[in-house]
Amino acid sequence: MSTALAAPPAPAVTPADERLSVHPLSGYYRWHAGIYDLTRWAFLFGRRSLVRSVSQHMMMPQRILEIGCGTGSNLVALADRFPKAQVIGLDLSRDMLDRARAKVRPYGSRVGLIHRAYDAPVAVGPRFDLIVCSYSLSMINPGYDDVLRTCRHDLSERGLIAVADFHTSPHAWFRRWMGINHVRMEGQVLATLDQHFTPLSRHLHQGYGGLWSYLNYIGSPRA
Ligand SMILES: C[S@@+](CC[C@H](N)C(=O)[O-])C[C@H]1O[C@@H](n2cnc3c(N)ncnc32)[C@H](O)[C@@H]1O
């Protein structure tokens, strides 16, 4: 006598997962995740120097969060630079996190990944000594201001924020092109950082002879 086997239960898809999967950036990165590391080194400048300059301002962060960690290159750089730190990367794109997962595997439980949008604090226990936003804030439109407010809740009392991002461009056609790629380059990130944080290091640099400018910023929450 044959017995019909019950189908295994389908993995639970929560309403939050569904919301993330239809987010415009999830759609964008569904395709771009595969070419991200091959292409972005050519224009996402200032990421390595940001990690280096963090170490001039803090000796040994214990807990580090990267918001919008993408394929995880900064997570690796942070884990290498701060070998005692617990490093967490958060991102709303499952495709980007799949790439990150492969990169951070050698670090075991010291580097963790969270699949969600950064729309509420992450810390349930001790807060973070360092929050890194690398080319994520310019893509969070609307909402970059709320993200920076939320960072203040997630940062410990002496915590620092470190940001590398696009600033602006003198060329309207370039700003429009970047807009098509979900990036807003109107100086809004730096202006909002200055409202919420006191800079310890605040530099603007030129990309490709002034086609655009980008920022490297380290700050502590304003009292
Ligand atoms: C340009 S990539 C930067 C990735 C990485 N930080 C780097 O420097 O290479 C921006 C990342 O931010 C993520 N992102 C954008 N808005 C987000 C949000 N509200 N919450 C979490 N992640 C977000 C995107 O999915 C994407 O992976």
The ligand as an SDF file (V2000), in Angstrom:
LIG
                    3D

 27 29  0  0  0  0  0  0  0  0999 V2000
   25.2910   51.7280   -3.6690 C   0  0  0  0  0  0  0  0  0  0  0  0
   24.9670   50.3290   -2.6560 S   0  0  0  0  0  0  0  0  0  0  0  0
   26.2950   50.4690   -1.4670 C   0  0  0  0  0  0  0  0  0  0  0  0
   26.7490   49.1330   -0.9670 C   0  0  0  0  0  0  0  0  0  0  0  0
   27.9730   49.1750   -0.0570 C   0  0  0  0  0  0  0  0  0  0  0  0
   27.6960   49.9400    1.1190 N   0  0  0  0  0  0  0  0  0  0  0  0
   29.1790   49.7080   -0.7710 C   0  0  0  0  0  0  0  0  0  0  0  0
   29.7260   50.7240   -0.3420 O   0  0  0  0  0  0  0  0  0  0  0  0
   29.5760   49.0980   -1.7690 O   0  0  0  0  0  0  0  0  0  0  0  0
   23.5790   50.8640   -1.6630 C   0  0  0  0  0  0  0  0  0  0  0  0
   22.9930   49.7130   -0.8480 C   0  0  0  0  0  0  0  0  0  0  0  0
   22.0740   50.2640    0.0940 O   0  0  0  0  0  0  0  0  0  0  0  0
   20.9510   49.4020    0.1880 C   0  0  0  0  0  0  0  0  0  0  0  0
   19.8300   50.1860    0.7340 N   0  0  0  0  0  0  0  0  0  0  0  0
   19.2420   51.2570    0.1600 C   0  0  0  0  0  0  0  0  0  0  0  0
   18.2610   51.7280    0.9430 N   0  0  0  0  0  0  0  0  0  0  0  0
   18.2360   50.9450    2.0570 C   0  0  0  0  0  0  0  0  0  0  0  0
   17.4440   50.9320    3.2370 C   0  0  0  0  0  0  0  0  0  0  0  0
   16.4880   51.8370    3.4610 N   0  0  0  0  0  0  0  0  0  0  0  0
   17.6910   49.9910    4.1790 N   0  0  0  0  0  0  0  0  0  0  0  0
   18.6680   49.0670    3.9700 C   0  0  0  0  0  0  0  0  0  0  0  0
   19.4430   49.0280    2.8600 N   0  0  0  0  0  0  0  0  0  0  0  0
   19.2380   49.9500    1.9140 C   0  0  0  0  0  0  0  0  0  0  0  0
   20.7520   48.9020   -1.2340 C   0  0  0  0  0  0  0  0  0  0  0  0
   19.9860   47.7240   -1.2870 O   0  0  0  0  0  0  0  0  0  0  0  0
   22.2020   48.7130   -1.6950 C   0  0  0  0  0  0  0  0  0  0  0  0
   22.6660   47.4150   -1.4400 O   0  0  0  0  0  0  0  0  0  0  0  0
  1  2  1  0
  2  3  1  0
  2 10  1  0
  3  4  1  0
  4  5  1  0
  5  6  1  0
  5  7  1  0
  7  8  2  0
  7  9  1  0
 10 11  1  0
 11 12  1  0
 11 26  1  0
 12 13  1  0
 13 14  1  0
 13 24  1  0
 14 15  1  0
 14 23  1  0
 15 16  2  0
 16 17  1  0
 17 18  1  0
 17 23  2  0
 18 19  1  0
 18 20  2  0
 20 21  1  0
 21 22  2  0
 22 23  1  0
 24 25  1  0
 24 26  1  0
 26 27  1  0
M  CHG  2   2   1   9  -1
M  END
$$$$
